[in-house]
């Protein structure tokens, strides 16, 4: 196979967004079989409102100085269980920060009607083990009326066909959404579950074209991949993952420049991968955020958000 030498955003404007994946706590009302307990058992308290707002304001100022836009994606646990969520989102949105949420969609319609007023994008994940499909579809339809909405289907290998059927039902019932069959990683680590070759092919094939009533503009997106023989190919993060093209050890990566990650304890990293270790804490008065890319030392890049980051082989200029 011809080696990859460079990966960049298909839409260059997305490289001017600082995408912040921010875990505010680890309490969830679901306990999916494939989810580590540390991501749903509530063992870490929600981040204090004052620290969240303070670091959010700093991010906005940091991006303004660089001519960039701050986009903060809040997650958990189940993020809608954070009591100050709407208050935080409204404050940051008012000063120029764009707001995203990752949720299981389990809360009622009244909760989502309030949140859609202060949300720019929402990512719902459908969990077959817990999500009542009709109610999930109701929530997706409500949000997609006004908010950029994406749906991930958590693909259980042993219930793969049921997950695919749910994906079809959601796609056929909703307009103005995008949908992805999301591969699962063992303990949310680096190793894919033991999917069959057919299942991998199914997940890599974009088969749910959106039914649009308006243009949809995502915050992140597909990546333009440059190969050593001069060819190019546009691939999604899922395609890069399931095709095993996510091995970039030694590459120069824009983690820290295009993406940051904040864990549930408030520590700030260049990416969800935590390459280079913690660089700040949200309680710091003047957090030192990166100004240069980093050399990757990891065997694989397994987080979809991290994968959607510009990078190049160290020998490529």
ABEGO torsion letter per residue (X at the ends): XBBBABBBBABAAAAABBBBBBBAEABBABBBAABBAAAAAGABBBBBAAAAAAAAAAAAAAAAAAGBBBBBBBBOEBAAABAAAAAAAAAAAAAGBBBBBBBAGABBAAAAAAAAAABABBBBBBBAAABBAAAAAAAAAAAAAABBBBBBBBBBAAAAAAAAAAAAAAAAABBGBBBBBBBBBBGGBABBBBBBAAAAAAAABBABBBBBABBBBBABBBBBBBBAAGBBBBBBAAAAAAAGAABABGBBBABGAABBBBBAAGBBBABAAGBGEBABBAABABBBBBABBBBBABABBABAAAABBBBBBAABX
